[in-house]
Amino acid sequence: MKFGKIIGNVVSTVKVESFEGSRLLLIQPLDENYETVALPIVGIDTIKAGVGDFIYYEISREASRVIENTMNPCDVAVMGIIDKKYVAEKQVISKPHAVQKVKK
């Protein structure tokens, strides 16, 4: 799985049948420090994520498996919203500027 941030919506009036009823989101891929690592990508929303949410997503065949009809052309699917992220002795709360020390 990979980190990302929802930066927009993609409107498509005509979709393949397996995408009908699904929202498309514009995702900014990020590393574990919330730094941009690639150009934005389009993915299927499977969890009702919104603009500004930090998310984790999957790509390739694994992405297509989260849609009911697994025979679909999905390459990127949003799998969850990040509430908190722990790295070593730091707790990062869904926004890159909110860093707190974790008490032992």
C-alpha positions as CSV (number, residue, x, y, z in Angstrom):
1,M,0.0,0.0,0.0
2,K,1.0,3.6,-0.6
3,F,0.4,7.0,1.1
4,G,-1.4,9.8,-0.7
5,K,-3.6,12.8,-0.3
6,I,-6.9,13.5,-2.0
7,I,-6.4,16.8,-3.9
8,G,-9.5,16.8,-6.1
9,N,-12.4,15.0,-7.8
10,V,-12.5,13.8,-11.4
11,V,-15.9,14.1,-13.2
12,S,-16.7,11.5,-15.8
13,T,-20.1,11.2,-17.4
14,V,-19.3,8.1,-19.3
15,K,-17.5,5.1,-17.5
16,V,-17.0,1.5,-18.0
17,E,-19.8,-0.6,-16.5
18,S,-17.8,-1.8,-13.6
19,F,-17.1,1.8,-12.5
20,E,-20.8,2.9,-12.6
21,G,-21.8,4.5,-9.3
22,S,-18.1,5.0,-8.2
23,R,-16.4,8.3,-7.6
24,L,-13.1,9.1,-9.1
25,L,-10.5,11.0,-7.0
26,L,-7.3,12.8,-7.8
27,I,-4.6,11.5,-5.5
28,Q,-1.2,13.1,-4.8
29,P,1.2,10.2,-4.1
30,L,3.3,10.9,-0.9
31,D,6.1,9.2,1.0
32,E,6.1,8.5,4.7
33,N,7.1,12.1,5.5
34,Y,4.2,13.5,3.4
35,E,6.5,14.6,0.6
36,T,5.4,14.5,-3.0
37,V,6.9,11.5,-4.8
38,A,5.1,11.5,-8.2
39,L,2.6,13.3,-10.3
40,P,-1.1,13.1,-9.3
41,I,-3.0,10.0,-10.3
42,V,-6.7,9.1,-10.6
43,G,-8.2,6.4,-8.4
44,I,-11.5,4.8,-7.5
45,D,-13.0,5.9,-4.2
46,T,-14.1,2.8,-2.2
47,I,-14.5,4.5,1.2
48,K,-16.0,7.9,0.7
49,A,-12.8,9.9,1.1
50,G,-12.8,13.6,0.5
51,V,-10.5,16.4,-0.6
52,G,-7.8,17.0,2.0
53,D,-7.9,13.4,3.4
54,F,-4.6,11.6,3.8
55,I,-5.2,8.1,2.5
56,Y,-3.6,4.8,1.7
57,Y,-4.2,3.2,-1.7
58,E,-3.3,0.2,-3.7
59,I,-2.2,-0.1,-7.4
60,S,-2.3,-2.7,-10.1
61,R,-4.2,-6.0,-9.7
62,E,-4.7,-5.5,-6.0
63,A,-6.6,-2.3,-6.7
64,S,-9.1,-4.1,-9.0
65,R,-10.0,-6.6,-6.3
66,V,-11.8,-4.1,-4.1
67,I,-14.5,-3.5,-6.6
68,E,-17.4,-6.0,-6.6
69,N,-16.8,-7.0,-10.2
70,T,-13.2,-8.1,-10.0
71,M,-12.9,-8.2,-13.8
72,N,-12.4,-4.4,-14.3
73,P,-9.7,-2.0,-15.6
74,C,-9.0,-0.4,-12.2
75,D,-5.3,0.5,-11.6
76,V,-5.7,2.6,-8.4
77,A,-8.1,2.2,-5.5
78,V,-8.4,4.2,-2.3
79,M,-8.3,1.6,0.6
80,G,-8.5,3.7,3.8
81,I,-8.2,7.1,5.4
82,I,-5.2,7.7,7.6
83,D,-6.1,8.9,11.1
84,K,-2.7,8.5,12.7
85,K,0.7,7.3,11.6
86,Y,3.5,6.2,13.9
87,V,7.2,6.4,12.9
88,A,9.9,5.4,15.5
89,E,9.1,7.7,18.4
90,K,7.0,10.2,16.6
91,Q,3.2,10.3,16.2
92,V,2.1,12.1,13.1
93,I,-1.6,12.9,13.1
94,S,-3.1,13.1,9.6
95,K,-1.4,16.4,8.8
96,P,2.3,16.8,8.1
97,H,2.8,19.7,10.5
98,A,1.2,18.0,13.6
99,V,4.1,16.0,15.1
100,Q,4.1,14.9,18.8
101,K,6.4,12.7,20.8
102,V,4.9,9.5,22.0
103,K,5.4,8.9,25.8
104,K,7.0,5.6,26.8
